[in-house]
């Protein structure tokens, strides 16, 4: 019986491994699986650079205030702070903070406007206009003024006396068609309306002649 294996020639390179009927070298499947195992640990490590991740909501009640106006304290004038102010007493005047957060406690009263702040939680009384990104009005809240914000939460017993301007494009105002007031669409609409009125007046003048 003859040996079908080719005789070894001194100095010749090793023969390639035999291939299966499908044209794959032996153990190639195991090699691919091993490589997949090696790189599989990186599959879930995508940093999400191009994903639009929603910002995690802020719970102001769990935050530590930078400044607290006590229940029996009355402040009149300009009050400046950087991150979070809690009012349990009474403040009459201007709050100086760009992008900060504000809490009005149940015993707190603010007489003045709120502008350019990020998050605001009201459980007391505000006499003035409010313009923030997110506003929460809890059960005891009373607001006497206009409200402008992108997100609004209202408890059932909340009292609001004023106008609401609540939408994702706030503080800009939008019309009934969803166009920004004062924007390009609004200006074009006003221009077209004026032109139509002028043409109508010309037509009426021609009919009278």
C-alpha positions in Angstrom: 0.0 0.0 0.0 1.5 3.3 -1.1 1.5 6.4 1.0 -0.5 9.3 -0.6 1.5 11.9 1.4 4.1 13.7 -0.7 7.7 13.0 0.4 9.5 15.8 2.3 12.1 17.6 0.3 15.0 19.1 2.3 14.8 22.9 2.4 11.3 23.0 1.0 8.6 25.2 2.7 6.0 23.5 4.8 3.0 22.3 2.8 -0.2 24.4 3.4 -2.9 22.8 5.6 -5.4 20.6 3.9 -8.7 22.3 3.2 -12.2 20.9 3.8 -14.8 20.3 1.2 -16.0 23.9 1.6 -12.5 25.3 0.9 -11.8 26.3 4.5 -8.7 25.4 6.4 -9.1 23.3 9.5 -9.7 25.2 12.7 -10.5 28.4 10.7 -13.9 28.6 12.3 -12.4 28.3 15.8 -9.9 31.0 14.9 -12.6 33.4 13.8 -14.6 32.6 17.0 -11.5 33.3 19.1 -10.9 36.6 17.3 -14.6 37.5 17.8 -14.2 36.8 21.5 -11.1 39.0 21.6 -12.8 42.0 20.0 -16.3 41.3 21.3 -15.5 43.1 24.6 -15.2 46.4 22.6 -18.6 46.1 20.9 -20.5 47.8 23.7 -17.9 50.5 24.3 -19.0 53.0 21.6 -18.8 56.4 23.2 -22.1 57.6 21.6 -20.5 60.8 20.3 -23.1 61.1 17.5 -26.1 60.0 19.6 -28.6 62.6 20.8 -28.7 61.7 24.4 -31.3 63.5 26.5 -30.1 65.5 29.5 -30.8 63.8 32.8 -33.6 65.7 34.7 -32.5 67.7 37.7 -34.3 67.2 41.0 -33.8 70.5 42.8 -35.1 69.1 46.1 -32.1 66.8 46.2 -29.6 69.5 45.5 -27.8 71.5 48.3 -28.6 75.2 47.9 -25.6 77.6 47.7 -27.6 80.3 49.4 -30.7 80.1 51.6 -33.0 83.0 52.6 -34.4 81.9 55.9 -38.1 81.9 56.8 -38.0 85.1 58.9 -35.5 86.9 56.6 -36.5 89.8 54.4 -34.1 90.8 51.6 -34.6 94.0 49.5 -32.5 94.9 46.5 -30.1 92.9 44.3 -29.3 89.3 45.3 -26.5 87.5 43.4 -25.7 83.8 43.4 -24.1 81.2 41.1 -25.8 77.8 41.2 -28.8 77.3 43.5 -30.8 79.7 45.6 -33.6 78.7 48.0 -36.1 81.3 49.3 -38.0 80.4 52.4 -38.4 84.1 53.5 -39.2 87.1 51.4 -37.1 88.7 48.6 -38.1 92.0 46.9 -35.8 92.9 44.1 -33.6 91.5 41.4 -32.0 88.1 41.3 -28.6 88.1 39.5 -27.8 84.7 38.1 -27.3 83.5 34.5 -28.1 79.8 34.1 -28.6 79.1 37.8 -31.5 77.3 39.6 -34.1 78.7 42.0 -36.4 77.2 44.7 -39.3 79.1 46.3 -40.3 77.1 49.4 -43.8 76.9 50.9 -43.2 79.9 53.2 -41.2 81.8 50.5 -42.2 84.9 48.6 -40.5 86.5 45.7 -41.5 90.0 44.5 -39.6 90.5 41.2 -39.0 89.1 37.8 -37.0 85.9 37.1 -35.0 85.8 33.9 -32.2 83.7 32.2 -32.4 80.8 34.7 -32.4 77.1 34.0 -34.6 75.3 36.5 -37.1 76.8 38.9 -39.3 75.1 41.5 -42.1 77.0 43.2 -44.0 75.9 46.3 -44.6 79.4 47.5 -45.6 82.8 46.0 -44.1 84.7 43.1 -45.3 88.2 42.1 -43.6 88.9 38.8 -42.9 87.4 35.4 -41.0 84.2 35.1 -38.7 83.2 32.1 -36.8 80.0 32.6 -36.1 76.7 30.7 -38.0 74.4 33.1 -40.6 75.4 35.6 -42.3 73.2 38.3 -45.3 74.6 40.2 -46.2 72.4 43.1 -49.5 72.3 45.1 -49.1 75.4 47.2 -47.6 77.5 44.3 -49.1 80.9 43.4 -47.8 82.9 40.5 -49.0 86.4 39.7 -47.3 87.2 36.4 -46.6 85.9 32.9 -44.8 82.6 32.5 -42.3 81.8 29.7 -40.6 78.4 29.6 -39.8 75.3 27.5 -41.1 72.8 30.0 -43.9 73.3 32.5 -45.1 71.0 35.3 -48.3 72.0 37.2 -49.9 70.4 40.3 -53.7 70.4 40.5 -54.1 73.2 43.1 -51.5 75.5 41.5 -52.7 79.1 41.0 -51.5 81.1 38.0 -52.7 84.6 37.1 -51.1 85.6 33.8 -50.2 84.5 30.3 -48.4 81.3 29.4 -45.8 81.0 26.7 -44.7 77.3 26.8 -43.0 75.6 23.9 -39.5 74.3 22.9 -38.6 77.6 21.3 -39.3 79.8 24.3 -38.6 82.6 25.2 -39.4 83.4 21.6 -43.1 83.7 20.9 -44.9 81.7 18.2 -48.2 82.4 16.3 -51.1 80.0 15.7 -49.3 78.5 12.8 -46.2 77.7 14.8 -44.0 80.4 13.2 -41.7 82.5 15.4 -43.1 86.0 15.8 -40.7 88.5 14.3 -39.0 85.8 12.3 -38.6 85.5 8.6 -41.9 83.6 8.1 -43.7 86.2 10.2 -42.2 89.1 8.4 -43.1 87.5 5.0 -46.6 86.9 6.1 -47.1 90.5 7.2 -45.6 91.8 4.0 -47.9 89.6 1.9 -50.9 90.8 4.0 -49.9 94.4 3.5 -49.5 93.9 -0.3 -52.9 92.2 -0.5 -54.5 95.1 1.4 -52.8 97.7 -1.0 -54.0 95.8 -4.1 -57.5 95.6 -2.6 -57.5 99.4 -2.0 -56.4 100.0 -5.6 -59.1 97.8 -6.9 -61.7 99.7 -4.8 -60.3 103.0 -6.1 -60.6 101.9 -9.7 -64.2 100.8 -9.2 -65.2 104.3 -7.9 -63.8 106.0 -11.0 
